[in-house]
Amino acid sequence: MSGAGGWRCAAPDPAPQSPEGLDRSAGVDPLDLPDPLRAADSVAVETLLRAYVRETGTDVPGSGSLLYLALPCSALTLRVRVLYRSVTGWHRFGSVRVVTSGKGGSLPADVGLVAAALVRESTLGRGAPPYLGADAVGRIVNSAVRTGAHLVRRRGETPGTRGVTPFLDAEQALLLGHPFHPAPKSREGASDSELDAYSPELRGSFPLHWFAVHPDVLVGESADGRTPAELLRPLTDGLGLSVPDGMTVVPAHPWQARDVLARPAVRPLVDAGLLRPLGPAGPHWYPTSSVRTVHRPDAGVMLKLSLGMRITNSRRNNLRGEMRLGVRAARLLAAGPAGRLRAEHPEFGILRDSGWVSAGVDGDAETGLETAVRDNPFRGGAGDGLCVAGLVAERTGPGDGSPPAHRALLSEAVARTARAHGVSTAEASARWLAAYLDVLAVPLIRLRAWYGIALEPHHQNTLVALGADGLPRAGWYRDSQGYYVAASHAADTERLLPGAADGLDLVFDDAFVDERVAYYLGINNLLGLVGAFGALGLADEGDLLRVLRARLERLRAAEPGAKALLDLLLDAPVLRCKGNYLTCVDGLDELVGDVESQSVYVDLTNPLAEAQR
């Protein structure tokens, strides 16, 4: 019996492979399987397994070994070849099979079966009714389908096709999504034709939809005192819209423009003539990796639009509390921290969400038309910032079973570094990591040390510019969702900006702040980068962990204000890690509720502490 793509029952497991510089005798990397839908299925299963073993504490055997997952809640055992075992968790897996006998018999498994079995283990196995996992299974399968669409489209492009600017090319590089999320590309509530325009992976673009808003219901603020109308004027001049006298126009994502008209907070405004849909107008904007934030190379700002479509675990509606936090943070940084950072680290910057606009009454009740206005220094050219998530994102082969010339943008950059400096790939990787720490990690840690200000610098929120030699030469942080002030610095913050924390969730216990920085900067960003180097076959993870540890130890000695954070990151045997898989299984929306309880967190063995032994 055989299926599409030549699967055969009871076939032997494939031999192990090396990620980059693939041993051609060992077979095809799952990312490069000729059938794009089978490749997408393999990728979806691999990412799901990677998240599952991390969050359940499952021990993964060495590269080339077989991993057996006994799932008693489904009376199944899964078997999978470990293609690459990662010290930091970025494992590579082969095809998954269901064990059918003790004599080696097995059947092939697809993402639907694996998702159903693992999620059942994580519901029924934790004392919850198994039907509660159906939504998570649906999102995992939806993500696999979307990934297949991305692979089909990209494989159909002319070789060498890139985004219109380096910034957009990196934003459009995340074909497979978050390496530790079970449903990284799930998008619900939009048709395929809509997703063609709205998806960065498909290089989509679209004109904004515009609403005319009466002054009585126009709300917003800015860090420099501009009114909502003044904030948007550079974008609204010349749109050619017929705007009623005395009204101002505000933008919306086209999907959101349709959806909000049925919302209870919006319908009365339309009926009263205070809010009028005007339709699409103006030039096309490009969605960035977050889908909801849009960019134009010729615009002075980016726009973070509300988008109620559920993407991964959350509906991406902008909350007014977050919008206010962005403006308050911009004012706080301008009161001193930004100047000191600029003096000490001129190569580092923070993209401000320095204003927001919406329609509705002033207060906390969102209408779905909330839009944040973000700095845009990226206009095309060698100085563009490249999203780190896009740099490490794995690429698929052309569809004939062969690998791409470079598995990721990071691989391409490291190859440039090796050529420019006449060193090995491993040495180039170590130099790349060291430069990255200097332009991005060190300024972020010093901001916490000097002012108690902490951010959420995961890979999607951080960007670097590369020099001609491929090394990082500048870094940026973006997004207003993640700002924290450590309680020990609350009084200093109040002196810098009186009323900084009024009415906002901004000040938190020091231990909580450091725990979150250890996750976002430590686990997600730095250890994730080390894992990417390893999984891409560029360097030994142990060597890079020693580079990372040595740099952070020097920083700990130089910055007493960062000691508690760096003690945690360097010496704690375990670190708290966000569990994207369990958050998905439990049906949590990460944008709803208290900061402390929006997601599931699990304990993770700390590779940096292990590196000193």
C-alpha positions as CSV (number, residue, x, y, z in Angstrom):
1,M,0.0,0.0,0.0
2,S,1.4,3.4,-0.9
3,G,0.2,7.0,-0.7
4,A,0.9,10.3,-2.5
5,G,4.6,11.1,-2.6
6,G,5.6,7.4,-2.4
7,W,5.0,6.7,1.3
8,R,5.0,3.0,2.0
9,C,3.8,1.2,5.1
10,A,6.4,-0.4,7.3
11,A,9.3,1.3,5.4
12,P,12.5,1.8,7.3
13,D,13.3,5.1,8.9
14,P,15.5,7.4,6.8
15,A,19.1,7.7,7.7
16,P,20.2,10.8,9.7
17,Q,21.1,13.9,7.8
18,S,23.2,17.0,8.5
19,P,21.2,20.3,8.2
20,E,23.5,22.3,5.9
21,G,25.8,20.6,3.4
22,L,23.3,17.7,3.3
23,D,24.8,14.2,2.8
24,R,23.2,13.4,-0.6
25,S,23.4,9.7,0.1
26,A,21.2,10.2,3.2
27,G,18.1,11.4,1.3
28,V,16.2,14.6,1.0
29,D,15.8,17.1,3.8
30,P,12.1,17.2,4.7
31,L,12.2,21.0,3.8
32,D,13.1,20.1,0.3
33,L,10.7,17.3,-0.5
34,P,9.4,17.8,-4.1
35,D,5.8,17.7,-3.2
36,P,5.2,21.1,-1.5
37,L,2.2,19.9,0.5
38,R,4.2,16.9,1.8
39,A,7.1,19.3,2.7
40,A,4.6,21.5,4.5
41,D,3.2,18.6,6.4
42,S,6.7,17.5,7.4
43,V,7.6,21.0,8.5
44,A,4.4,21.3,10.6
45,V,5.0,18.0,12.3
46,E,8.6,18.8,13.0
47,T,7.8,22.2,14.6
48,L,4.9,20.7,16.6
49,L,7.3,18.0,18.0
50,R,10.0,20.6,18.8
51,A,7.5,22.6,20.9
52,Y,6.0,19.4,22.5
53,V,9.3,17.9,23.6
54,R,10.4,21.3,25.0
55,E,7.3,21.9,27.0
56,T,6.9,18.4,28.3
57,G,10.5,18.0,29.3
58,T,10.9,15.0,27.0
59,D,14.5,13.9,26.6
60,V,15.7,13.9,23.0
61,P,18.4,11.3,22.2
62,G,21.4,12.1,20.1
63,S,21.5,12.9,16.4
64,G,20.8,9.8,14.3
65,S,18.9,8.1,17.1
66,L,15.2,7.2,17.2
67,L,12.9,9.0,19.6
68,Y,9.9,7.1,20.8
69,L,6.9,9.0,22.2
70,A,4.5,6.8,24.1
71,L,1.0,8.3,24.2
72,P,-1.1,6.2,26.5
73,C,-4.2,8.5,26.1
74,S,-4.4,7.4,22.5
75,A,-2.9,4.0,22.9
76,L,-0.2,5.0,20.3
77,T,3.6,5.2,20.2
78,L,5.2,7.5,17.7
79,R,8.7,7.0,16.3
80,V,10.9,9.6,14.7
81,R,14.5,9.9,13.6
82,V,16.4,12.7,15.3
83,L,18.3,14.4,12.4
84,Y,19.9,16.9,14.6
85,R,19.9,17.2,18.4
86,S,20.2,20.8,19.6
87,V,21.5,21.8,23.0
88,T,19.2,24.8,23.0
89,G,16.1,22.8,21.6
90,W,16.2,23.7,17.9
91,H,16.0,20.0,17.0
92,R,15.5,18.6,13.5
93,F,13.3,15.6,13.0
94,G,12.6,13.2,10.2
95,S,9.3,11.7,9.2
96,V,7.1,10.5,12.1
97,R,5.7,6.9,12.1
98,V,3.1,5.1,14.2
99,V,4.6,2.0,15.8
100,T,2.4,-1.0,14.9
101,S,4.4,-3.9,16.3
102,G,7.3,-4.7,18.5
103,K,9.1,-6.0,15.5
104,G,9.6,-2.6,13.8
105,G,6.4,-2.4,12.0
106,S,5.1,1.1,11.5
107,L,2.7,3.3,9.5
108,P,3.3,6.9,8.3
109,A,1.8,9.7,10.3
110,D,0.6,13.1,9.1
111,V,0.2,16.3,10.9
112,G,-3.5,15.7,11.6
113,L,-2.8,12.4,13.4
114,V,0.2,13.7,15.3
115,A,-1.6,16.9,16.4
116,A,-4.6,14.9,17.6
117,A,-2.5,12.4,19.5
118,L,-0.2,15.0,21.2
119,V,-3.0,17.4,22.0
120,R,-5.1,14.5,23.5
121,E,-2.1,13.7,25.7
122,S,-2.0,17.3,26.8
123,T,-5.7,17.5,27.6
124,L,-6.9,14.1,28.8
125,G,-3.4,13.5,30.3
126,R,-3.7,16.7,32.4
127,G,-7.2,15.9,33.6
128,A,-9.2,17.9,31.0
129,P,-11.9,16.6,28.7
130,P,-10.2,15.8,25.3
131,Y,-12.7,17.7,23.3
132,L,-11.2,20.9,24.6
133,G,-8.2,20.3,22.4
134,A,-10.2,20.3,19.1
135,D,-9.6,24.0,18.5
136,A,-5.8,23.6,18.9
137,V,-5.8,20.6,16.5
138,G,-7.7,22.7,14.0
139,R,-5.2,25.6,14.2
140,I,-2.2,23.2,13.8
141,V,-3.7,21.7,10.7
142,N,-4.7,25.2,9.4
143,S,-1.1,26.3,9.9
144,A,0.1,23.3,7.8
145,V,-2.3,24.2,5.0
146,R,-1.1,27.8,5.0
147,T,2.5,26.8,5.0
148,G,1.8,24.6,2.0
149,A,0.4,27.6,0.2
150,H,3.5,29.6,1.0
151,L,5.8,26.9,-0.4
152,V,3.8,26.5,-3.6
153,R,4.0,30.2,-4.3
154,R,7.6,30.7,-3.4
155,R,8.7,27.7,-5.5
156,G,6.9,29.2,-8.4
157,E,8.9,32.4,-8.2
158,T,11.7,33.2,-10.7
159,P,15.1,32.2,-9.0
160,G,16.6,35.3,-7.3
161,T,13.3,37.0,-6.6
162,R,13.4,39.2,-3.5
163,G,11.3,41.8,-1.7
164,V,11.2,45.3,-3.0
165,T,13.7,46.4,-0.2
166,P,16.0,44.4,2.1
167,F,13.7,45.3,5.0
168,L,10.7,43.8,3.3
169,D,12.6,40.8,2.0
170,A,13.4,39.8,5.6
171,E,9.8,40.5,6.7
172,Q,8.6,38.1,4.0
173,A,11.1,35.4,4.8
174,L,9.1,33.6,7.5
175,L,7.6,30.9,5.3
176,L,7.5,28.4,8.1
177,G,7.0,30.6,11.1
178,H,8.1,30.5,14.7
179,P,10.3,27.4,15.3
180,F,8.7,26.6,18.7
181,H,5.0,27.3,17.9
182,P,2.6,24.4,17.1
183,A,0.5,26.6,14.7
184,P,2.9,29.4,13.6
185,K,1.0,30.1,10.3
186,S,-2.6,29.6,11.4
187,R,-4.9,32.4,10.1
188,E,-8.6,32.1,10.6
189,G,-11.4,34.1,9.2
190,A,-10.1,35.1,5.8
191,S,-10.5,33.6,2.4
192,D,-7.6,32.4,0.3
193,S,-7.9,35.4,-2.0
194,E,-7.8,37.8,0.9
195,L,-4.8,36.0,2.3
196,D,-3.1,36.4,-1.0
197,A,-3.1,40.1,-0.4
198,Y,-2.6,40.1,3.4
199,S,0.2,37.6,3.7
200,P,3.8,38.8,3.8
201,E,5.0,35.3,2.8
202,L,3.1,35.7,-0.5
203,R,4.6,39.2,-0.9
204,G,1.1,40.6,-0.6
205,S,0.1,44.3,-0.6
206,F,-3.1,46.3,-0.5
207,P,-4.4,49.9,-0.2
208,L,-5.7,50.9,3.2
209,H,-9.4,51.3,3.8
210,W,-10.5,54.7,5.1
211,F,-13.2,56.0,7.4
212,A,-14.4,59.6,7.8
213,V,-14.6,60.5,11.5
214,H,-16.5,63.3,13.2
215,P,-14.3,65.4,15.6
216,D,-16.6,64.4,18.5
217,V,-15.5,60.8,18.2
218,L,-11.9,61.2,16.9
219,V,-9.5,60.0,19.7
220,G,-5.8,59.4,20.1
221,E,-2.6,61.0,21.3
222,S,1.0,61.5,20.4
223,A,4.3,61.8,22.3
224,D,5.0,65.2,20.8
225,G,1.5,66.7,21.3
226,R,0.3,66.5,17.7
227,T,-3.4,65.8,17.3
228,P,-4.7,62.7,15.6
229,A,-5.5,64.6,12.5
230,E,-2.0,66.1,12.4
231,L,-0.4,62.6,13.0
232,L,-2.1,61.3,9.8
233,R,-1.9,64.3,7.6
234,P,1.3,63.2,5.7
235,L,-0.5,60.0,4.8
236,T,-4.0,61.4,3.9
237,D,-3.0,64.4,1.7
238,G,-3.7,63.5,-1.9
239,L,-5.8,60.4,-1.3
240,G,-8.6,61.8,-3.5
241,L,-11.3,60.8,-1.1
242,S,-14.5,62.8,-0.8
243,V,-14.4,63.7,2.9
244,P,-17.4,65.4,4.4
245,D,-16.7,68.9,5.7
246,G,-15.2,69.0,9.2
247,M,-14.4,65.3,9.3
248,T,-11.0,63.6,9.5
249,V,-10.0,60.3,7.9
250,V,-8.5,57.3,9.8
251,P,-7.1,54.1,8.2
252,A,-8.1,50.5,8.7
253,H,-6.9,47.1,7.5
254,P,-9.3,46.1,4.7
255,W,-10.3,42.9,6.6
256,Q,-10.9,44.9,9.7
257,A,-12.9,47.5,7.8
258,R,-15.5,44.9,6.9
259,D,-15.5,43.2,10.3
260,V,-15.9,46.3,12.5
261,L,-19.2,47.4,10.9
262,A,-21.0,44.7,12.8
263,R,-19.4,45.5,16.1
264,P,-21.7,47.0,18.8
265,A,-19.3,49.9,19.5
266,V,-19.2,50.9,15.8
267,R,-22.7,50.4,14.4
268,P,-24.3,53.3,16.4
269,L,-21.5,55.6,15.2
270,V,-22.3,54.8,11.6
271,D,-26.0,55.1,12.1
272,A,-25.5,58.6,13.7
273,G,-23.3,59.8,10.8
274,L,-20.3,60.2,13.1
275,L,-18.4,57.5,11.2
276,R,-18.6,56.9,7.5
277,P,-16.8,54.1,5.5
278,L,-15.1,55.7,2.5
279,G,-13.5,52.6,1.0
280,P,-10.0,51.8,-0.2
281,A,-7.7,54.5,-1.4
282,G,-4.1,55.5,-1.9
283,P,-0.9,53.5,-2.6
284,H,-0.4,49.9,-1.6
285,W,1.1,49.0,1.7
286,Y,3.1,45.8,2.5
287,P,2.3,43.7,5.5
288,T,5.3,42.9,7.7
289,S,6.0,39.7,9.5
290,S,3.4,40.4,12.1
291,V,0.7,40.6,9.3
292,R,-1.1,43.6,11.0
293,T,1.8,46.1,10.8
294,V,2.2,47.6,7.3
295,H,5.0,49.4,5.6
296,R,5.7,51.5,2.6
297,P,9.3,52.3,1.7
298,D,8.4,55.9,0.8
299,A,6.4,56.6,3.9
300,G,7.8,58.3,7.0
301,V,5.9,55.9,9.4
302,M,4.7,52.4,9.6
303,L,1.2,51.7,10.8
304,K,0.3,49.0,13.3
305,L,-3.3,48.3,12.4
306,S,-5.9,46.4,14.4
307,L,-6.7,43.1,12.9
308,G,-9.3,40.8,14.6
309,M,-8.3,37.8,12.5
310,R,-7.0,35.1,14.8
311,I,-3.3,34.6,14.0
312,T,-1.5,31.8,15.9
313,N,-2.9,32.2,19.5
314,S,-4.5,35.6,19.4
315,R,-6.8,38.1,17.7
316,R,-4.6,41.0,16.9
317,N,-6.9,43.9,17.9
318,N,-4.9,46.8,19.3
319,L,-5.8,47.6,22.8
320,R,-6.0,51.3,23.9
321,G,-3.9,50.5,27.0
322,E,-1.1,49.2,24.7
323,M,-1.4,52.3,22.5
324,R,-1.1,54.6,25.5
325,L,1.8,52.5,26.8
326,G,3.6,53.1,23.5
327,V,3.2,56.9,23.7
328,R,4.1,56.9,27.4
329,A,7.2,54.8,26.7
330,A,8.2,57.2,23.9
331,R,8.0,60.1,26.3
332,L,9.9,58.3,29.0
333,L,12.7,57.4,26.6
334,A,12.9,61.0,25.4
335,A,13.3,62.1,29.0
336,G,16.8,60.8,29.2
337,P,17.3,57.1,28.5
338,A,17.3,57.5,24.7
339,G,20.0,60.2,24.8
340,R,22.3,58.1,27.0
341,L,21.8,55.0,24.9
342,R,22.5,57.0,21.8
343,A,25.7,58.4,23.3
344,E,26.9,55.0,24.5
345,H,25.5,52.9,21.6
346,P,25.0,55.1,18.5
347,E,24.4,51.9,16.5
348,F,21.3,51.0,18.5
349,G,17.8,52.5,18.3
350,I,14.2,51.9,19.5
351,L,11.4,52.4,17.0
352,R,8.8,54.4,18.8
353,D,5.1,53.8,18.6
354,S,4.8,57.5,19.2
355,G,1.1,58.1,18.5
356,W,-2.2,56.4,17.9
357,V,-5.6,57.2,16.5
358,S,-9.1,55.7,16.5
359,A,-12.8,56.5,16.4
360,G,-15.1,56.2,19.4
361,V,-15.4,57.7,22.8
362,D,-12.4,58.4,24.9
363,G,-11.7,55.6,27.4
364,D,-10.7,52.0,27.3
365,A,-13.5,50.6,25.0
366,E,-11.9,49.7,21.7
367,T,-13.9,50.0,18.4
368,G,-11.4,48.0,16.3
369,L,-10.1,51.1,14.5
370,E,-7.1,51.7,16.8
371,T,-4.0,52.3,14.8
372,A,-0.5,52.9,16.2
373,V,2.0,55.2,14.3
374,R,5.5,53.8,14.3
375,D,8.9,55.2,13.2
376,N,10.1,54.0,9.8
377,P,13.8,54.5,9.2
378,F,13.9,51.8,6.5
379,R,13.5,53.2,3.0
380,G,15.6,50.6,1.1
381,G,19.3,50.1,0.7
382,A,22.2,48.5,2.5
383,G,21.3,50.2,5.8
384,D,17.9,48.6,6.2
385,G,17.2,46.7,9.3
386,L,16.5,43.0,8.9
387,C,14.1,41.2,11.2
388,V,16.0,38.6,13.1
389,A,13.2,36.1,12.8
390,G,13.5,36.5,9.0
391,L,17.3,36.1,9.2
392,V,17.1,32.7,10.9
393,A,14.0,31.5,8.9
394,E,14.6,28.3,7.0
395,R,14.1,28.3,3.3
396,T,12.8,25.5,1.1
397,G,14.5,24.1,-1.9
398,P,13.3,24.7,-5.5
399,G,11.2,21.6,-5.6
400,D,13.4,19.1,-7.2
401,G,14.7,17.6,-4.0
402,S,17.8,19.8,-3.9
403,P,18.5,22.3,-1.1
404,P,18.6,26.1,-1.6
405,A,22.0,27.7,-2.1
406,H,21.7,29.0,1.5
407,R,19.2,27.5,4.0
408,A,18.6,31.0,5.5
409,L,19.5,34.6,5.2
410,L,21.8,34.0,8.2
411,S,23.6,31.3,6.3
412,E,24.2,33.8,3.5
413,A,25.4,36.5,5.8
414,V,27.9,34.1,7.6
415,A,29.2,32.9,4.2
416,R,29.9,36.6,3.4
417,T,31.7,37.0,6.7
418,A,33.8,34.0,6.1
419,R,34.9,35.2,2.7
420,A,35.5,38.7,3.7
421,H,37.7,37.8,6.7
422,G,39.3,34.6,5.3
423,V,38.1,32.4,8.2
424,S,36.1,29.2,8.6
425,T,32.3,29.1,8.8
426,A,32.5,28.3,12.5
427,E,34.8,31.2,13.2
428,A,32.6,33.5,11.1
429,S,29.6,32.4,13.1
430,A,31.4,33.2,16.4
431,R,32.3,36.7,15.1
432,W,28.7,37.2,13.9
433,L,27.3,36.4,17.3
434,A,29.8,38.6,19.1
435,A,28.9,41.6,16.8
436,Y,25.2,40.9,17.3
437,L,25.6,41.0,21.1
438,D,27.4,44.3,20.9
439,V,24.8,46.1,18.7
440,L,21.7,44.6,20.2
441,A,21.9,42.6,23.4
442,V,24.3,44.8,25.4
443,P,22.2,48.0,24.9
444,L,19.0,46.2,25.9
445,I,20.6,44.9,29.1
446,R,22.1,48.3,29.9
447,L,18.7,49.9,29.5
448,R,17.5,47.5,32.2
449,A,20.6,48.1,34.4
450,W,20.5,51.9,34.1
451,Y,16.8,52.7,34.2
452,G,15.0,49.5,35.1
453,I,13.3,49.6,31.7
454,A,12.8,46.2,30.1
455,L,11.5,45.2,26.7
456,E,10.3,42.0,25.0
457,P,13.1,41.6,22.3
458,H,12.1,38.3,20.7
459,H,13.3,37.6,17.2
460,Q,10.3,39.3,15.5
461,N,10.8,42.4,17.5
462,T,14.5,42.9,16.8
463,L,16.3,43.9,13.7
464,V,19.9,44.3,12.6
465,A,21.6,45.9,9.7
466,L,24.5,44.0,8.1
467,G,27.8,45.4,6.8
468,A,29.4,44.5,3.5
469,D,31.2,41.7,5.3
470,G,27.9,40.3,6.6
471,L,28.5,41.2,10.2
472,P,25.8,43.1,12.3
473,R,26.6,46.8,12.4
474,A,23.4,48.3,13.9
475,G,20.4,47.1,15.8
476,W,16.8,48.1,16.6
477,Y,13.9,47.1,18.9
478,R,10.3,47.6,17.9
479,D,6.8,47.2,19.4
480,S,4.9,48.9,22.2
481,Q,3.3,45.8,23.7
482,G,6.3,44.9,25.8
483,Y,7.5,47.6,28.2
484,Y,8.2,47.0,31.9
485,V,9.7,49.2,34.6
486,A,11.3,47.4,37.5
487,A,9.8,48.4,40.9
488,S,13.2,49.3,42.3
489,H,13.4,52.1,39.6
490,A,9.8,53.4,40.0
491,A,10.8,56.5,41.9
492,D,13.5,57.3,39.4
493,T,11.1,56.8,36.6
494,E,8.6,59.2,38.2
495,R,11.3,61.8,38.5
496,L,12.2,61.4,34.8
497,L,8.6,61.6,33.7
498,P,6.0,62.6,36.3
499,G,2.9,60.4,36.0
500,A,4.7,57.9,33.8
501,A,2.9,54.9,35.3
502,D,-0.5,56.5,35.9
503,G,-3.3,54.4,34.6
504,L,-1.0,51.8,33.0
505,D,0.4,48.4,33.7
506,L,4.1,49.5,33.6
507,V,5.7,48.9,37.0
508,F,6.3,45.3,38.1
509,D,8.4,43.4,40.7
510,D,12.0,43.2,39.8
511,A,12.0,39.4,39.8
512,F,9.1,39.3,37.4
513,V,10.8,41.7,35.1
514,D,14.0,39.8,35.1
515,E,12.1,36.5,34.5
516,R,10.5,38.0,31.4
517,V,13.8,39.5,30.1
518,A,15.4,36.1,30.6
519,Y,12.8,34.6,28.4
520,Y,12.4,37.2,25.6
521,L,16.1,38.2,25.4
522,G,17.7,35.1,26.8
523,I,15.8,32.1,25.7
524,N,13.9,33.3,22.6
525,N,16.5,35.6,21.2
526,L,20.0,34.7,22.2
527,L,19.6,30.9,22.8
528,G,17.3,30.8,19.8
529,L,20.0,32.4,17.7
530,V,22.6,29.9,19.0
531,G,20.1,27.1,18.1
532,A,19.6,28.5,14.6
533,F,23.4,28.5,14.0
534,G,23.5,24.8,15.1
535,A,20.4,23.6,13.2
536,L,21.7,25.4,10.0
537,G,24.9,23.5,10.3
538,L,27.0,26.7,10.7
539,A,28.7,26.2,14.1
540,D,28.8,24.0,17.2
541,E,26.2,25.3,19.7
542,G,28.6,24.6,22.6
543,D,31.2,26.8,21.1
544,L,28.7,29.6,20.6
545,L,27.3,29.2,24.1
546,R,30.8,29.8,25.5
547,V,31.1,33.0,23.3
548,L,27.7,34.2,24.7
549,R,28.6,33.3,28.3
550,A,32.0,35.1,28.1
551,R,30.4,38.3,26.8
552,L,27.6,38.3,29.4
553,E,30.1,37.6,32.2
554,R,32.1,40.7,31.2
555,L,28.9,42.7,31.1
556,R,27.9,41.5,34.6
557,A,31.2,42.7,36.0
558,A,30.8,46.1,34.3
559,E,27.1,46.7,35.1
560,P,26.1,46.2,38.7
561,G,22.6,47.2,37.9
562,A,22.3,44.1,35.6
563,K,23.7,41.6,38.2
564,A,20.4,40.1,39.2
565,L,19.3,39.6,35.6
566,L,22.6,38.2,34.5
567,D,22.9,36.0,37.6
568,L,19.6,34.5,36.5
569,L,20.5,34.1,32.9
570,L,24.0,32.8,33.4
571,D,23.7,30.7,36.6
572,A,20.1,29.6,37.2
573,P,19.7,25.8,36.6
574,V,16.3,26.4,35.0
575,L,14.7,29.4,33.3
576,R,11.0,30.2,32.9
577,C,10.0,29.7,29.2
578,K,6.8,30.6,27.5
579,G,5.0,27.5,26.4
580,N,3.5,28.3,23.0
581,Y,2.2,24.7,22.6
582,L,0.4,24.5,26.0
583,T,-0.9,28.1,25.5
584,C,-2.4,26.9,22.2
585,V,-3.8,23.7,23.8
586,D,-5.4,25.7,26.6
587,G,-7.0,28.1,24.2
588,L,-5.4,31.2,25.7
589,D,-5.4,34.5,23.8
590,E,-2.0,36.1,24.7
591,L,-3.4,39.6,24.3
592,V,-6.2,39.2,26.8
593,G,-5.9,39.3,30.6
594,D,-3.2,40.2,33.1
595,V,0.4,40.2,31.9
596,E,1.3,37.5,34.5
597,S,-1.4,35.0,33.2
598,Q,-1.7,35.6,29.4
599,S,0.4,32.5,28.6
600,V,1.5,29.2,30.0
601,Y,5.1,29.2,31.3
602,V,7.2,26.1,31.9
603,D,10.7,25.4,33.4
604,L,13.5,24.9,30.9
605,T,17.0,23.6,31.7
606,N,19.4,26.5,31.2
607,P,22.1,25.7,28.6
608,L,24.1,28.8,29.6
609,A,24.5,27.4,33.1
610,E,25.5,24.1,31.7
611,A,28.1,25.8,29.4
612,Q,30.3,26.7,32.4
613,R,30.8,23.1,33.4
